[in-house]
Amino acid sequence: MQTQRPAGPLPSTVDAPFVRLWRGFLTGRVMVALALLVLQGAGQALNQTTEPAVQWVCVAYLMATVALRVWGRHQPPAPRSGPQWLPSIGVDLVAITAMQVLHVGTMNYTPLFGLPVLMAAVLGTLTLALGTTALVTLLLLAWAWWVGLHTGGDDAQRYLQSALTGTGYFIVSLLVHQLATRLTREQELARQSQTAARVQTQVSGLIIENLTDGVLVVDENDAVRIANPAALQ
């Protein structure tokens, strides 16, 4: 089941909840990038081994997230799969992969892959969500192969761990997308009900205005709310 939204960019007046979610994810990406940069600085201040390349990746990631937050907040991408997701999901995948490959020590950045997975599941179609999760799983398996190639050890354990993490991402992606789809459907039904109620109120008002009999509508305090011309006469 896929989330039904217009194919083109959506202004806030058309789909305000979608725009709010999009801006929320943009803000979250900025906070994650800032936290990564602060952690790198704290590690350097504590005289721990840090890689300058990782720091530069964190700086570039922060600049990319801030730029998208400033210039892309008014035009969310179309939910379908396509290059419009490269500045957000694509940048996240590249940055996290680069930090994982370039880092030295026991730091593990792979849990951050949950951010692009959640973004695709909430804001995109099911195809985009599963495609992003599949790409993340392939990156995890490639990382396991890379580690085994350079360090040796128990390759089966690393592959099993990567496959298990990818499976968990698939489950989360599917469940979150189903919840987002149901919420979108309920919001659309509520919007349609409000529109129908407004139309019915306008129709009732026109009928009352043209009745030859006087009609008064009063509340529980006997205050007149509606009075047609016949009643006023």
JORA-V914357 format. One record per pair of residues at least 12 apart in sequence whose ideal C-beta (glycine too) atoms are under 10 Angstrom apart, sorted by the first residue. I is the first residue (numbers start at 1). J is the second residue. D is the distance in whole Angstrom. If there is no record, write none. Layout:
BEGIN
i=I j=J d=D
i=I j=J d=D
END
This chain:
BEGIN
i=1 j=125 d=9
i=1 j=126 d=6
i=1 j=177 d=8
i=1 j=178 d=7
i=1 j=181 d=6
i=1 j=182 d=9
i=1 j=185 d=9
i=2 j=79 d=8
i=2 j=80 d=9
i=2 j=124 d=9
i=2 j=125 d=4
i=2 j=126 d=5
i=2 j=127 d=7
i=2 j=128 d=9
i=2 j=129 d=9
i=2 j=177 d=9
i=2 j=181 d=7
i=3 j=18 d=9
i=3 j=79 d=6
i=3 j=80 d=10
i=3 j=121 d=10
i=3 j=122 d=9
i=3 j=123 d=8
i=3 j=124 d=7
i=3 j=125 d=6
i=3 j=126 d=8
i=3 j=128 d=9
i=3 j=129 d=9
i=3 j=177 d=7
i=3 j=178 d=10
i=3 j=180 d=6
i=3 j=181 d=5
i=3 j=182 d=10
i=3 j=183 d=9
i=3 j=184 d=5
i=3 j=185 d=9
i=4 j=79 d=9
i=4 j=125 d=9
i=4 j=181 d=8
i=4 j=184 d=7
i=4 j=185 d=8
i=4 j=188 d=8
i=5 j=18 d=6
i=5 j=76 d=9
i=5 j=78 d=8
i=5 j=79 d=5
i=5 j=80 d=9
i=5 j=123 d=9
i=5 j=124 d=10
i=5 j=125 d=9
i=5 j=184 d=7
i=5 j=188 d=10
i=6 j=18 d=10
i=6 j=78 d=8
i=6 j=79 d=9
i=7 j=78 d=5
i=7 j=79 d=8
i=7 j=80 d=7
i=7 j=82 d=10
i=8 j=75 d=9
i=8 j=77 d=10
i=8 j=78 d=6
i=8 j=84 d=10
i=9 j=72 d=10
i=9 j=74 d=9
i=9 j=75 d=4
i=9 j=76 d=6
i=9 j=77 d=7
i=9 j=78 d=7
i=9 j=84 d=8
i=10 j=22 d=9
i=10 j=74 d=10
i=10 j=75 d=8
i=10 j=76 d=5
i=10 j=77 d=9
i=10 j=78 d=8
i=10 j=79 d=9
i=11 j=74 d=7
i=11 j=75 d=8
i=11 j=76 d=9
i=12 j=73 d=9
i=12 j=74 d=7
i=12 j=75 d=10
i=12 j=76 d=9
i=15 j=76 d=8
i=15 j=184 d=9
i=15 j=187 d=9
i=15 j=188 d=10
i=15 j=191 d=10
i=16 j=187 d=9
i=17 j=183 d=8
i=17 j=184 d=8
i=17 j=187 d=6
i=17 j=191 d=10
i=18 j=76 d=6
i=18 j=79 d=8
i=18 j=122 d=9
i=18 j=123 d=7
i=18 j=180 d=10
i=18 j=184 d=8
i=18 j=187 d=9
i=19 j=73 d=8
i=19 j=74 d=8
i=19 j=75 d=9
i=19 j=76 d=6
i=20 j=76 d=10
i=21 j=76 d=8
i=21 j=119 d=9
i=21 j=122 d=6
i=21 j=123 d=6
i=21 j=180 d=8
i=21 j=183 d=10
i=21 j=184 d=10
i=22 j=72 d=8
i=22 j=73 d=7
i=22 j=74 d=10
i=22 j=75 d=9
i=22 j=76 d=4
i=22 j=77 d=8
i=22 j=88 d=9
i=22 j=119 d=9
i=22 j=122 d=9
i=22 j=123 d=6
i=23 j=69 d=8
i=23 j=72 d=9
i=23 j=73 d=5
i=23 j=74 d=9
i=23 j=76 d=8
i=24 j=119 d=10
i=24 j=122 d=9
i=24 j=123 d=10
i=25 j=68 d=10
i=25 j=69 d=10
i=25 j=76 d=10
i=25 j=88 d=8
i=25 j=89 d=10
i=25 j=92 d=10
i=25 j=115 d=8
i=25 j=116 d=10
i=25 j=118 d=8
i=25 j=119 d=5
i=25 j=122 d=7
i=25 j=123 d=7
i=26 j=65 d=7
i=26 j=66 d=9
i=26 j=68 d=6
i=26 j=69 d=4
i=26 j=70 d=9
i=26 j=72 d=7
i=26 j=73 d=6
i=26 j=76 d=9
i=26 j=88 d=8
i=26 j=119 d=9
i=27 j=65 d=9
i=27 j=69 d=7
i=27 j=73 d=9
i=28 j=65 d=9
i=28 j=69 d=10
i=28 j=115 d=7
i=28 j=118 d=9
i=28 j=119 d=9
i=29 j=61 d=9
i=29 j=62 d=9
i=29 j=64 d=9
i=29 j=65 d=4
i=29 j=66 d=9
i=29 j=68 d=8
i=29 j=69 d=7
i=29 j=88 d=7
i=29 j=91 d=8
i=29 j=92 d=7
i=29 j=95 d=10
i=29 j=115 d=7
i=29 j=116 d=9
i=29 j=119 d=8
i=30 j=61 d=10
i=30 j=62 d=7
i=30 j=64 d=10
i=30 j=65 d=5
i=30 j=66 d=6
i=30 j=67 d=10
i=30 j=68 d=9
i=30 j=69 d=5
i=30 j=70 d=10
i=31 j=65 d=9
i=32 j=61 d=9
i=32 j=62 d=9
i=32 j=65 d=8
i=32 j=92 d=9
i=32 j=95 d=10
i=32 j=96 d=10
i=32 j=112 d=7
i=32 j=115 d=6
i=33 j=58 d=7
i=33 j=59 d=9
i=33 j=60 d=9
i=33 j=61 d=5
i=33 j=62 d=4
i=33 j=63 d=8
i=33 j=64 d=8
i=33 j=65 d=5
i=33 j=66 d=8
i=33 j=91 d=10
i=33 j=92 d=9
i=33 j=95 d=8
i=34 j=58 d=9
i=34 j=61 d=10
i=34 j=62 d=6
i=34 j=65 d=8
i=34 j=66 d=9
i=35 j=58 d=9
i=35 j=62 d=10
i=36 j=54 d=9
i=36 j=55 d=9
i=36 j=57 d=9
i=36 j=58 d=5
i=36 j=59 d=10
i=36 j=61 d=7
i=36 j=62 d=8
i=36 j=95 d=9
i=36 j=96 d=9
i=36 j=99 d=7
i=36 j=109 d=8
i=36 j=112 d=8
i=37 j=55 d=8
i=37 j=57 d=10
i=37 j=58 d=4
i=37 j=59 d=7
i=37 j=61 d=8
i=37 j=62 d=6
i=38 j=58 d=9
i=39 j=58 d=8
i=39 j=107 d=9
i=40 j=52 d=10
i=40 j=54 d=6
i=40 j=55 d=5
i=40 j=56 d=10
i=40 j=57 d=9
i=40 j=58 d=5
i=40 j=59 d=9
i=40 j=99 d=9
i=40 j=103 d=10
i=40 j=107 d=10
i=41 j=55 d=8
i=41 j=58 d=9
i=43 j=55 d=9
i=43 j=105 d=9
i=43 j=107 d=8
i=48 j=104 d=10
i=48 j=105 d=8
i=48 j=107 d=10
i=49 j=103 d=10
i=49 j=104 d=6
i=49 j=105 d=6
i=50 j=103 d=9
i=50 j=104 d=8
i=50 j=105 d=9
i=50 j=107 d=10
i=51 j=99 d=9
i=51 j=102 d=6
i=51 j=103 d=6
i=51 j=104 d=5
i=51 j=105 d=9
i=51 j=107 d=10
i=52 j=102 d=9
i=53 j=98 d=8
i=53 j=99 d=9
i=53 j=101 d=9
i=53 j=102 d=5
i=53 j=103 d=9
i=53 j=104 d=10
i=54 j=98 d=8
i=54 j=99 d=5
i=54 j=100 d=9
i=54 j=101 d=9
i=54 j=102 d=5
i=54 j=103 d=5
i=54 j=104 d=8
i=54 j=105 d=10
i=54 j=107 d=9
i=54 j=109 d=9
i=55 j=99 d=10
i=55 j=102 d=10
i=56 j=98 d=9
i=56 j=102 d=9
i=57 j=94 d=9
i=57 j=95 d=6
i=57 j=96 d=9
i=57 j=97 d=10
i=57 j=98 d=5
i=57 j=99 d=5
i=57 j=101 d=10
i=57 j=102 d=7
i=57 j=103 d=9
i=57 j=109 d=10
i=58 j=95 d=8
i=58 j=98 d=10
i=58 j=99 d=7
i=60 j=91 d=9
i=60 j=94 d=10
i=60 j=95 d=7
i=60 j=98 d=9
i=61 j=91 d=7
i=61 j=92 d=8
i=61 j=94 d=9
i=61 j=95 d=4
i=61 j=96 d=9
i=61 j=98 d=9
i=61 j=99 d=8
i=62 j=95 d=9
i=64 j=87 d=7
i=64 j=88 d=9
i=64 j=91 d=5
i=64 j=92 d=9
i=64 j=94 d=9
i=64 j=95 d=8
i=65 j=87 d=10
i=65 j=88 d=9
i=65 j=91 d=8
i=65 j=92 d=9
i=65 j=95 d=9
i=67 j=87 d=8
i=67 j=91 d=10
i=68 j=87 d=5
i=68 j=88 d=6
i=68 j=91 d=8
i=71 j=87 d=9
i=72 j=84 d=10
i=72 j=87 d=7
i=72 j=88 d=8
i=76 j=88 d=10
i=76 j=123 d=7
i=77 j=89 d=9
i=77 j=123 d=8
i=77 j=124 d=8
i=77 j=128 d=10
i=78 j=123 d=10
i=78 j=124 d=9
i=78 j=125 d=9
i=78 j=128 d=10
i=79 j=120 d=9
i=79 j=122 d=10
i=79 j=123 d=6
i=79 j=124 d=5
i=79 j=125 d=5
i=79 j=126 d=10
i=79 j=127 d=10
i=79 j=128 d=7
i=79 j=129 d=10
i=79 j=184 d=10
i=80 j=124 d=7
i=80 j=125 d=6
i=80 j=127 d=7
i=80 j=128 d=7
i=81 j=120 d=9
i=81 j=124 d=7
i=81 j=125 d=7
i=81 j=127 d=5
i=81 j=128 d=5
i=81 j=129 d=10
i=81 j=130 d=10
i=81 j=131 d=6
i=81 j=132 d=9
i=82 j=124 d=10
i=82 j=128 d=8
i=85 j=116 d=9
i=85 j=119 d=8
i=85 j=120 d=7
i=85 j=123 d=9
i=85 j=124 d=7
i=85 j=128 d=7
i=85 j=131 d=10
i=85 j=132 d=8
i=88 j=115 d=10
i=88 j=116 d=8
i=88 j=119 d=6
i=88 j=120 d=9
i=88 j=123 d=9
i=89 j=115 d=9
i=89 j=116 d=4
i=89 j=117 d=9
i=89 j=119 d=6
i=89 j=120 d=6
i=89 j=123 d=9
i=89 j=124 d=8
i=89 j=128 d=8
i=89 j=131 d=10
i=89 j=132 d=6
i=89 j=135 d=9
i=89 j=136 d=10
i=90 j=116 d=8
i=90 j=132 d=10
i=90 j=135 d=10
i=91 j=116 d=9
i=92 j=112 d=8
i=92 j=113 d=8
i=92 j=115 d=6
i=92 j=116 d=4
i=92 j=117 d=9
i=92 j=119 d=8
i=92 j=120 d=10
i=92 j=132 d=9
i=92 j=136 d=10
i=93 j=112 d=10
i=93 j=113 d=7
i=93 j=115 d=10
i=93 j=116 d=6
i=93 j=117 d=10
i=93 j=132 d=8
i=93 j=135 d=7
i=93 j=136 d=7
i=93 j=139 d=7
i=95 j=109 d=9
i=95 j=112 d=9
i=95 j=116 d=10
i=96 j=109 d=5
i=96 j=110 d=7
i=96 j=111 d=9
i=96 j=112 d=5
i=96 j=113 d=6
i=96 j=114 d=10
i=96 j=115 d=8
i=96 j=116 d=8
i=96 j=136 d=9
i=96 j=139 d=8
i=97 j=109 d=8
i=97 j=110 d=9
i=97 j=112 d=10
i=97 j=113 d=9
i=97 j=136 d=9
i=97 j=139 d=6
i=97 j=140 d=10
i=97 j=142 d=9
i=97 j=143 d=8
i=99 j=112 d=8
i=100 j=112 d=9
i=100 j=113 d=9
i=100 j=139 d=8
i=100 j=140 d=9
i=100 j=143 d=6
i=100 j=146 d=9
i=100 j=147 d=10
i=101 j=139 d=10
i=101 j=142 d=10
i=101 j=143 d=8
i=101 j=146 d=7
i=101 j=147 d=10
i=108 j=143 d=10
i=109 j=143 d=10
i=110 j=136 d=9
i=110 j=139 d=8
i=110 j=140 d=6
i=110 j=143 d=7
i=110 j=161 d=10
i=110 j=162 d=8
i=110 j=165 d=7
i=111 j=165 d=9
i=113 j=132 d=9
i=113 j=133 d=9
i=113 j=135 d=9
i=113 j=136 d=5
i=113 j=137 d=9
i=113 j=139 d=7
i=113 j=140 d=7
i=113 j=165 d=8
i=113 j=166 d=9
i=113 j=169 d=7
i=114 j=136 d=9
i=114 j=165 d=10
i=114 j=168 d=9
i=114 j=169 d=7
i=114 j=172 d=7
i=114 j=173 d=10
i=116 j=132 d=6
i=116 j=133 d=9
i=116 j=135 d=9
i=116 j=136 d=7
i=116 j=169 d=10
i=117 j=129 d=7
i=117 j=130 d=10
i=117 j=132 d=6
i=117 j=133 d=5
i=117 j=135 d=10
i=117 j=136 d=6
i=117 j=137 d=10
i=117 j=166 d=10
i=117 j=168 d=10
i=117 j=169 d=5
i=117 j=170 d=9
i=117 j=172 d=7
i=117 j=173 d=5
i=117 j=176 d=8
i=118 j=132 d=10
i=118 j=169 d=10
i=118 j=172 d=8
i=118 j=173 d=8
i=118 j=176 d=6
i=118 j=177 d=10
i=118 j=180 d=10
i=119 j=132 d=8
i=119 j=176 d=10
i=120 j=132 d=4
i=120 j=133 d=7
i=120 j=135 d=10
i=120 j=136 d=10
i=120 j=173 d=7
i=120 j=176 d=9
i=120 j=177 d=8
i=121 j=133 d=8
i=121 j=169 d=10
i=121 j=172 d=7
i=121 j=173 d=4
i=121 j=174 d=8
i=121 j=175 d=8
i=121 j=176 d=4
i=121 j=177 d=4
i=121 j=178 d=9
i=121 j=179 d=9
i=121 j=180 d=7
i=121 j=181 d=10
i=122 j=173 d=10
i=122 j=176 d=6
i=122 j=177 d=7
i=122 j=179 d=8
i=122 j=180 d=5
i=122 j=181 d=10
i=122 j=183 d=9
i=122 j=184 d=10
i=123 j=177 d=10
i=123 j=180 d=8
i=124 j=173 d=10
i=124 j=177 d=8
i=124 j=180 d=9
i=125 j=177 d=8
i=125 j=181 d=9
i=126 j=173 d=9
i=126 j=174 d=8
i=126 j=177 d=6
i=126 j=178 d=9
i=126 j=181 d=8
i=128 j=173 d=10
i=128 j=177 d=9
i=129 j=169 d=10
i=129 j=170 d=9
i=129 j=172 d=10
i=129 j=173 d=5
i=129 j=174 d=7
i=129 j=176 d=8
i=129 j=177 d=5
i=129 j=178 d=10
i=129 j=180 d=9
i=130 j=170 d=7
i=130 j=173 d=7
i=130 j=174 d=8
i=130 j=177 d=8
i=131 j=173 d=10
i=132 j=169 d=9
i=132 j=173 d=7
i=133 j=166 d=7
i=133 j=167 d=10
i=133 j=168 d=10
i=133 j=169 d=5
i=133 j=170 d=5
i=133 j=171 d=9
i=133 j=172 d=8
i=133 j=173 d=5
i=133 j=174 d=8
i=133 j=177 d=10
i=134 j=166 d=8
i=134 j=169 d=9
i=134 j=170 d=8
i=134 j=173 d=10
i=136 j=162 d=10
i=136 j=165 d=9
i=136 j=166 d=7
i=136 j=169 d=6
i=136 j=170 d=9
i=136 j=173 d=9
i=137 j=162 d=7
i=137 j=163 d=7
i=137 j=165 d=8
i=137 j=166 d=3
i=137 j=167 d=8
i=137 j=168 d=10
i=137 j=169 d=7
i=137 j=170 d=7
i=138 j=162 d=9
i=138 j=166 d=8
i=139 j=162 d=9
i=139 j=166 d=9
i=140 j=158 d=9
i=140 j=159 d=9
i=140 j=161 d=8
i=140 j=162 d=4
i=140 j=163 d=8
i=140 j=164 d=10
i=140 j=165 d=6
i=140 j=166 d=6
i=140 j=169 d=9
i=141 j=158 d=9
i=141 j=159 d=7
i=141 j=162 d=5
i=141 j=163 d=7
i=141 j=165 d=10
i=141 j=166 d=7
i=142 j=162 d=9
i=143 j=158 d=8
i=143 j=162 d=7
i=144 j=156 d=10
i=144 j=157 d=9
i=144 j=158 d=4
i=144 j=159 d=5
i=144 j=160 d=9
i=144 j=161 d=7
i=144 j=162 d=5
i=144 j=163 d=9
i=144 j=165 d=10
i=145 j=158 d=8
i=145 j=159 d=8
i=145 j=162 d=9
i=146 j=158 d=10
i=147 j=162 d=10
i=204 j=217 d=10
i=204 j=226 d=9
i=205 j=226 d=7
i=205 j=228 d=9
i=207 j=228 d=9
i=208 j=226 d=7
i=208 j=227 d=9
i=208 j=228 d=5
i=208 j=229 d=10
i=208 j=230 d=9
i=208 j=231 d=9
i=209 j=226 d=9
i=209 j=227 d=10
i=209 j=228 d=5
i=209 j=229 d=7
i=209 j=230 d=9
i=210 j=228 d=8
i=210 j=229 d=9
i=210 j=230 d=9
i=211 j=228 d=6
i=211 j=229 d=9
i=211 j=230 d=6
i=211 j=231 d=9
i=212 j=228 d=9
i=212 j=229 d=10
i=212 j=230 d=6
i=213 j=228 d=8
i=213 j=230 d=6
i=213 j=231 d=8
i=214 j=227 d=8
i=214 j=228 d=7
i=214 j=229 d=9
i=214 j=230 d=4
i=214 j=231 d=3
i=214 j=232 d=8
i=214 j=233 d=7
i=215 j=227 d=7
i=215 j=228 d=5
i=215 j=229 d=10
i=215 j=230 d=7
i=215 j=231 d=6
i=216 j=228 d=8
i=216 j=230 d=10
i=216 j=231 d=5
i=216 j=232 d=9
i=217 j=231 d=9
END
